[in-house]
């Protein structure tokens, strides 16, 4: 499956990292567990499962040494556990777990057990609130049964730990992205990175599940309107959907700057064609490993901290990487058929390439 760069598309002006993915940020890992099964519909079975878990791990012992973090909400028809604590304290104490809407409780419980097994102080010295965010994959996956297990969460977390320093993680219909739909095409997991002039890396990983076909825009080209219409038209999911965006940088920025970085993800989604509709949950998180410290209150800014105008290249990096990650999430995903025969078609990469060439973009 091609990625954005394989189509000859250059989103924005900043250079990408070596893999153009979030794992370009030192120490960051990504892992997936995909749940794909076909059983009789409830109550006789669990139905069609097209779902899973994805973990973004910034590395290290986050309970002992959390990272500055911040979040932003563009439209709040969604859920992200731990978001209130991050907003209050400005730190992230766990990896970020992504899954489907009805599986949040299962993933949260499993995350608690797995993190306690790694760090005995959790639950004795203090508690922790795992960060679990979701999008609704019920167009393709049967939400009437619990499809995700503790073993799935464990596999995704383990894979994230092993992936550090490796190639770009799988994208599209994998992990939490297995059942997602974007702009009426198959969506899911997408990632990209940018390098700033200061030598720091900004990585983005997102879970795309939003938008209508006619609004799909690729590097400014209205691809969704130019692609031939389906004959007969495909059945589409309800006009809602969501997008979770996770930003990680190795720059020395504090929690207030992380909030500002997270907010810029919305601009990247808008460039791809999002309007953040009424029933959609656009929730963004940003984490920074450059000012990592023990969880003590009242710490003063460190030498070399980036702030004010120095953040402008990081804002650009988030916007560009987010826009690219949306397209990568679609290009990597094949056509998927799930519950009740519902189908999310893969984005036709060859047709997209021709449209972009005709517009002088590739």
N, C-alpha and C positions, 0 to 999 in steps of 0.2 A: 504494500500500500504506500502511495506517495505521501510526502509531507509537503508543507508549503514551499520549502526551498526547492523541492524536486520539480515543482511547477515553474520555477524561475521567478517566483514572487519574492520581492524584498519589502517587507512591511516596515515602514518607518526609516530611520536613519542610523540608529545605533547598531553595532555589530552584535551578532549572536555569540554565545559561548560555544565551546567545542562540540557539544551534543545538541545545542539549542533546546535544552530542557532544564527542568528545575534541579536535576542532579548536577548541573554545572556549579551550583553553589556548594563549596566545600563542606563535606560532612552530611549532606542531605541525601536521604534515601526515599525511594517510593516502592511500595509493594502492593500487589493485587491478589485477591482471591475471587474467582469467578464462579458463580452458582448458575448452572445451566442444566435444567432437567425438564422432562415432559412426563407428567402423570395425569390421571383423570382429574377433572375439576373437582373442587370441594363439593360435597363432603367425602367423596370416595377417595380422593387423593389430594395432593398439594398443588395440582394444576401445573401450568407452565411457569417455570422459574427462569427469569432473565434478569439476574440481579447480582449483587456481590458487595465486596468491601475493598476500599483503597485506603492506604495509609501513607501520609506524608510525615516523615520523621526528620526533624532538623538535627538530630544526633545528640549523643551524650545523655547524661542523666538529668532529664529536665526537672525532676522533682528536687534534686539537690542544687541544680544550677539552671534555673529557668532562663528563658530568652525574652527580651522586650517584644511586646506584641500589641496589636491594636486591630480594631475591626470597624466596618462600616456596613450599613444596610441601605440598599437602593430601593428595594421593595420587600416588605417583610412577611410575605406569605410563605414562610418556611421556618426551619428550626436549626439551631446550632447550639448544642449544650456547651456550657463553659463560656459563652459569649459575654454574659453579664460579669463574670469574674475577671475576664480579660479586660473589659471596659473599666472596671474598678481598680484593679491592681496594675494593669499595664504589662503583664507577663503571661507567658504560656508555659504550663507545667507538664503538658503531655503532648505526644504527637497529635496530628489531626487525622481523624477517622472519617471517611466518607462512605455513605451507603444510601439505601432507598428509604423513603419516608416511614414506612411501617416497620422497618427493621432497626430504628434508632435505639429502642430500649435494649434489644438483644446485643447490639454492638457496644452500647454503654456498659452493660453488665460485664461483658467479656473483657472490655478494656480495663475495667477496674480490677478484675481478677488477674489478668496478665501483668499489669503494671505492678500490682502488689507482690506478685511472685518474683518480679525482678528487683523490687526495692521494698524490703521489709518495713521501712519506716512509714510507708503509706498505710494509713489506718491506725497506726500506733502513735507516731509523733504528730502527724497531721493527716487530714484527708486531702484528696485531690478530686477535681472535676474534669473527667476526660472531655476533650473537644470532639464532638460527633456532629457532623452536618449532613444534610440530606437533600435529595431531589426525588420527585415522584416518578417511578418507572412503571406505574400500574397499567399503562397502555399496552405494554409488552409482557409484564410479569404479574402473576396472580398475587394480589396483596391480601387475599383472605386467609392466607396461611403464613406462618413465620418461616421464611426460607433460608435465613442466615444462621449459622451456628457459631459457637465459641471457637471451634476448630478453624472455621473460615477466617475469623478475626485474627487468630493466632498465626495462620499461614500468611496473611497479608502483612502483619507486623514483622514477622520473621523475614519475609522477602524484602521489606523496606530496609531492614538492618543489613542484609547481605548485598544490597544494590549499590551501596555507597561507592563512589568512584568508578562506577560502571557506565555502560551505554545508556542512551535515552530509554526511559521505561516504555513498556507497551502503551499504546493509546487506543482510543475508539471504544469498541464494545468489549471492554475488559473490566474486571473489578466492579466498582460502583457504577461504571459507565455502561454495563452490559445491556441495560434496558432503557437507556435514555434516547430522546429524540430532540434534534436541533434543527430549526427552520424546516420542519416537516421531513427532514432527512435523518438518517441515523447519526446520533451524536455520541457523547460519552466523555471519556477522559482525553484531555488535550494539554500539552505543555509546550513551553518555549522559554528562552532566556535572552537576556541582553547584558552587554558589558558597558559600564559607564566610563567616561574619561578618567575617573579617579582610579580605575583598575578594579572596581568592585563588580560583583555579579548580582543580577536580579533575576530570579527564577519565578515562573508562574506555572501552577497546575490548576486546572479547572475541571468541573463536572458540568457539561453543557446539556441543557434540557429545556430550551426556550425557543421562542421565535416562530414566525410564519415565513413560508417559502418566499413570498413576494418581497420580503424585506432583506433577504440575504444579500450582503454586500461584501465583496472581496477586493481589498485594496482600492476602494472607491468605485468599483465596477458593480452595477446592479445585477449581479449574476442571477439572483432568484427570479427576477422579472424576464431575463433573457433566455433562461433554460426552457426547452420545449415543455409544454404541459403534459402531464401524465394522461395516457389514454388506455383504460378508463382512469379517472382520478383515484389516487390512493386515499384510503380512509385515514384521517388525521386524528391525533390526540386532541383532547379538549384544549381550548385557547388559554392555556395557563403555562405551566412549566417553570423552571427555576435555573439558577446557575450559582454554584459555589466556586469562588475563586480564592486560591491560597497563594500568597506571595511570600517568598523567602529571599532575604539578602544577607550577604556577609558583611555589609557596611556597618560602621559604628553609628547607628541611629537609635533613638530612644522610642518609648512607647507612643509619645505624641506624634512623632514622625511616622511611625507604623500606621497610625490611624489615617494619616494623610495619604500614605502610599496605598492603603487598602481602598480608600475612596476613589482613587484614579482607575481602579479596575472597571468601574462603571463606564468610563469613557471608552475603554477598549471594547466593551460589549456593544456600546452604541455605534461605534465605527463598523462593527460586524452586522448591525441591523436590529439590535435589541431596543424595545421601547419600555422594558420592565413593566409588563402588563399587570393589571389588578390582581390576578391570581398567581402571580409569579414571585418566587423568593430569590432575590439577588442579594446574597450575603457574602461579604468579603473579609478575609483575614490576612494580616501581614505580620511576619515574624522576622526578627533580625538577630543574627548570631554574633555581630561585632561588638556588642556591649554586654555580653553574657556575664552574669554575676550571681552570687548567692542571693536568696530572696530576703533582702534587707530593705527596710523602708528608709526614705529620706536620702538616698544616695545622690551625690552631686554629679553633674555631667563630667565625663572623662575627657582627657586630652584627646584631640582629634575627632571629637564627635561632629558629625555632619548635620547641619541644620540650616534654616533660612534658605537663601538662594542656592546654597549647595545641594538642596534636595531636587532642584529642577531636572537634572539628568535622570534621577531615580523616578520621578513622576513620568517622564517620557518612556523610560524603560518598562514601567508597569503597563502603560497604555499599549505600547507596541507589542509586548510579549503576550498580553491578554488577547488582543485582536488575532495574533498569529495562532495562539493556542486554541481558539474557537475553531478556526479552519482546520487545524491539525486533528482536532477531535472528530471532525466529520470525514476528512480524507482517509483516516485510518480505519473507519468503521464500514464493514460490509453490510449488505441488506440483512435485516434480522426480522424473522417472523416469530411471534410469541402468542400470548393469550388470545383465545378466540379467533385465531388467524390474523390478528392485527399485524401489520407490517410497517417497518420503518426502512425505506429504501436507502441504499448507499448513495452518497453524493457522486455523480458521474465525473470523475476527475478529468477524463479526456475532453469532455464537453466544456468543463470549466477552463481548462487550458486553452482551448480554441477561442473561447470568449475573451479571455484575458489577452491573448495574442492579437485578436482583432482590435482590442482597445489600446494596444501598444504597451501593455504591462508585462508581457512575458515573451 
